[in-house]
Amino acid sequence: MADQINSLEELQGAVTENIGGVQGSVAEELTPREPVRDKLGRSYATGKRKDAVARVWIKPGSGKVTVNGRELNKYFARPVLQMILRQPFQVANVDGQFDVYATVKGGGLSGQAGAVKHGISKALQLYDPSLRGALKAAGFLTRDSRVVERKKYGKAKARKSFQFSKR
């Protein structure tokens, strides 16, 4: 301890001297995020789930969702899949405020719905960075890394063995 602080004025002086050092660099890193939009006012993100990859564009609108050129209820006929797609909007409290245009390839319908949900979540936080906290807390910005396990040689499937015969 080279310098001993004996009064509040000395403490105030020591704090103002240190602002330019370590504390100043931390303040620079905490700059608020800027919205990322193209010249048409859209935000773009890629969502992935299992083998499905979705390219998602969002823009302010009436809540219309188009997937591969078809309406939401035509492409994802099951209500559960439609509910999965609406979750990011409900968590962020922006239900019906954005139009979604998505193209999705690979995987099955369940994986594609998860990929579009991931893409919508990422695009929402790019469009309005203040929504990031709610979407991250709900776990929508994290890519679900679970994929199908590969088949091993000498096995019927990934883990199932052939039927054992004693004779």
Sequence and secondary structure as in RCSB ss.txt:
>XXXX:A:sequence
MADQINSLEELQGAVTENIGGVQGSVAEELTPREPVRDKLGRSYATGKRKDAVARVWIKPGSGKVTVNGRELNKY
FARPVLQMILRQPFQVANVDGQFDVYATVKGGGLSGQAGAVKHGISKALQLYDPSLRGALKAAGFLTRDSRVVER
KKYGKAKARKSFQFSKR
>XXXX:A:secstr
  S   SHHHHHHHHHHHTTTHHHHHHHHT        TTS EEEEEEETTEEEEEEEEESS  EEETTEEHHHH
S SHHHHHHHHHHHHHHT TTSEEEEEEEESS HHHHHHHHHHHHHHHHHHH GGGHHHHHHHT SS        
  TTSSSSS        
